[in-house]
Amino acid sequence: MRAVWFKSSHSTNEGGACVEVAVTDDSVRIRDSKDATRRHLTVARAEWVRFVRTAARG
């Protein structure tokens, strides 16, 4: 399965500090948008959900 990468609509390119994510059936892939050729990080979808919920709480 080919990954479809996207950035958040809230991301900013000021300073180039952005990440991209690609969601699959069982995982989420995360990469540096400034250098898409570098290896990506893969986490389980459940872990990603916990991360996003925690980040949203501040």
C-alpha positions in Angstrom: 0.0 0.0 0.0 1.4 3.4 -1.0 1.3 6.0 1.8 -0.6 9.3 1.2 1.2 12.0 3.2 -0.5 15.1 4.4 0.2 18.1 6.7 -2.3 19.6 9.1 -4.2 22.6 7.9 -2.8 24.3 11.1 0.8 23.7 10.2 3.0 26.6 9.3 6.0 26.7 7.0 7.6 29.5 9.0 11.0 28.2 9.8 10.1 24.9 8.0 9.0 23.2 11.2 6.4 20.8 9.9 5.7 17.1 10.0 3.6 15.0 7.7 1.5 11.9 8.5 0.2 9.0 6.5 -2.5 6.8 8.0 -2.9 3.1 7.1 -5.3 0.5 8.5 -3.1 -0.3 11.5 -0.5 2.4 11.8 0.4 6.1 11.4 3.6 7.1 9.7 5.3 10.4 10.7 8.0 12.2 8.8 9.9 15.4 8.5 8.3 17.5 5.7 11.6 19.3 5.1 13.4 16.0 4.2 10.9 13.4 3.0 13.7 11.1 1.9 14.7 10.4 5.5 13.2 7.4 7.4 9.8 7.8 8.9 8.5 6.9 12.3 5.7 4.3 12.5 3.3 4.1 15.5 0.2 2.0 16.1 -3.0 3.9 15.5 -4.1 3.5 19.1 -0.8 5.2 20.2 -1.3 8.0 17.7 -4.9 8.6 19.1 -3.5 8.8 22.6 -0.8 11.3 21.5 -3.3 13.5 19.7 -5.7 13.5 22.7 -3.0 14.3 25.1 -1.6 17.1 22.9 -5.1 18.6 22.5 -5.5 18.8 26.3 -2.3 20.9 26.4 
